[in-house]
Amino acid sequence: MKDLVTFIATSLVDEPTSVQVTETEGEGTVVLELRVAKEDLGKVIGKQGRTARAIRSLLTATAGKDNRKARLEIVE
């Protein structure tokens, strides 16, 4: 799941070297924190949050295959 979010984020931003994804596992839940350059934050979130919502949907579908839950947090 971490690789999926990293791939999507690096494809969207202008500064792919600044993309950092931190994965924290709990009881059946995975929390992914996405950090990008300040200039690229809008590209990851998208208009009215559509891009972020799409990334979260893909993440939820991927986590569902493993009977787990996943949450994406976009950190400034």
Secondary structure per residue as TSV (DSSP state, phi and psi in degrees):
chain	resnum	aa	ss	phi	psi
A	1	M	-	360.0	-36.8
A	2	K	H	-62.6	-40.8
A	3	D	H	-65.0	-36.9
A	4	L	H	-63.0	-48.8
A	5	V	H	-65.4	-39.4
A	6	T	H	-62.9	-44.7
A	7	F	H	-62.4	-46.7
A	8	I	H	-63.8	-45.6
A	9	A	H	-65.3	-43.1
A	10	T	H	-66.8	-27.2
A	11	S	H	-73.1	-26.6
A	12	L	H	-88.1	-33.3
A	13	V	-	-90.0	163.2
A	14	D	S	-84.0	-25.0
A	15	E	-	-118.1	78.3
A	16	P	G	-65.9	-19.6
A	17	T	G	-72.8	-16.8
A	18	S	G	-90.2	-1.1
A	19	V	-	-75.9	126.4
A	20	Q	E	-132.2	130.2
A	21	V	E	-121.9	123.8
A	22	T	E	-110.9	128.7
A	23	E	E	-109.5	125.7
A	24	T	E	-122.8	127.1
A	25	E	E	-105.7	138.2
A	26	G	-	-123.8	-153.5
A	27	E	S	-76.7	95.0
A	28	G	S	71.1	6.3
A	29	T	E	-128.1	137.9
A	30	V	E	-116.0	128.5
A	31	V	E	-109.8	122.8
A	32	L	E	-110.9	126.2
A	33	E	E	-105.8	124.6
A	34	L	E	-107.9	125.0
A	35	R	E	-120.8	131.9
A	36	V	-	-133.5	171.3
A	37	A	-	-63.2	150.7
A	38	K	G	-58.0	-35.8
A	39	E	G	-69.0	-25.9
A	40	D	G	-94.9	-1.6
A	41	L	H	-59.9	-41.6
A	42	G	H	-65.0	-32.4
A	43	K	H	-70.5	-34.0
A	44	V	H	-76.4	-35.1
A	45	I	H	-79.4	-43.9
A	46	G	-	81.2	173.3
A	47	K	G	-66.1	125.0
A	48	Q	G	54.7	26.0
A	49	G	G	77.0	15.8
A	50	R	H	-65.5	-41.9
A	51	T	H	-66.5	-43.8
A	52	A	H	-62.8	-39.4
A	53	R	H	-64.7	-39.4
A	54	A	H	-66.0	-41.3
A	55	I	H	-63.0	-42.2
A	56	R	H	-64.3	-36.6
A	57	S	H	-65.0	-43.6
A	58	L	H	-63.4	-39.5
A	59	L	H	-65.8	-41.3
A	60	T	H	-64.3	-41.2
A	61	A	H	-65.6	-40.8
A	62	T	H	-66.3	-41.4
A	63	A	H	-68.5	-32.4
A	64	G	H	-63.1	-28.4
A	65	K	H	-62.8	-32.3
A	66	D	T	-97.5	12.3
A	67	N	T	54.5	44.7
A	68	R	-	-127.9	172.3
A	69	K	E	-118.0	146.9
A	70	A	E	-133.7	146.6
A	71	R	E	-134.2	135.9
A	72	L	E	-110.6	127.7
A	73	E	E	-118.1	125.7
A	74	I	E	-96.9	115.2
A	75	V	E	-105.3	138.2
A	76	E	-	-75.5	360.0
